[in-house]
Amino acid sequence: MKPASHHVTRCRRCTAPIVWCLTSANGRRQPVNAVPDEEGNVAVMQGADGVLYVRTVTAARPDIRPGEWQAMPHHATCTSPPPRRNNGGQRAASGAVRPGPWQR
């Protein structure tokens, strides 16, 4: 099964066809390759509301159910990923006051 054409868009970095899905675990957006992949570790399905939902294929739930298609997360295959952050994802303080000794 393939996604409907109105769901397919392009990655801004590598221009590969992707679909945006909501994760079933926490409702966050996740890009997934639009082309089904037998080696993929996620299953995508379209909900009754027309939104695409994605779940991880695990040992506990390895089967692809009717209406789902197996795919690969786009982060795993993007040929031009964003640069990695080395500060743990936190932004550096800009315009911060330099700490000094406490005075009464």
Secondary structure, 3 states (H helix, E strand, C coil): CCCCCCCEEECCCCCCEEEEEEECCCCCEEEEECCCCCCCCEEEEECCCCCEEEEECCCCCCCCCCCEEEECEHHHCCCCCCCCCCCCCCCCCCCCCCCCCCCC
